[in-house]
């Protein structure tokens, strides 16, 4: 308290000056309509700017929450779209009615990418969901724009994903316009480009055509974007095209992904294992 009194005494002339200035401004604003309107407009302008900055700062702190909510909504829409497409496939013959359990066999789980690689021969990424969230090795992983990879290892709270940018990863893909099926495989160079192999040169391939996951795939739902045809070449002594796809997924900017569980995959694998046993 003594320090405050001492401060006032030492600066009494300056404080009196400030008070007189404030009083003068107040009298001018009250007695002059022009300056009163100017003060009112100016103060409103700066108050509005301050409130806008405050709201922007508050919204910025909630961006993670907003993005997570949007990712969850995308997962729900992905599941609905997949179920609709499976209930009435575009290329199915008249009279085909799929089983309802088959149509809704894919379930999506949202996960955040916590580590990502794009500059190695065999790239992987890590997500913040694991065994505790029902994630298992072998599940497919997609983004909002296309295929990402497949779950390789899981711990309680994390999973490592084999990226499509991996020399040992291939995904069965179908060209939308030509209906040809091949395998998308990364050649280990540009993280934006992959090869589409095993496509016969005796069919017409269109530049810019979309490549999506095919129906001959138990890990990914059919129709998920892989990429678009960037270039097509063929050598006279080859029977297959050399097709390059530009990936639909931008791996350098991955934030959230969707882990896809095929709820009937175990049943399919059990049947296939019985075939292997009978061949022995």
Helices and strands as residue ranges (DSSP letters): H 2-10, H 12-31, H 33-61, H 63-87, H 100-103, E 106-116, E 122-127, G 131-133, E 140-142, E 147-154, E 159-166, E 170-175, E 181-185, E 193-197, E 210-213, E 225-233, E 242-247, G 251-253, E 256-262, H 265-279
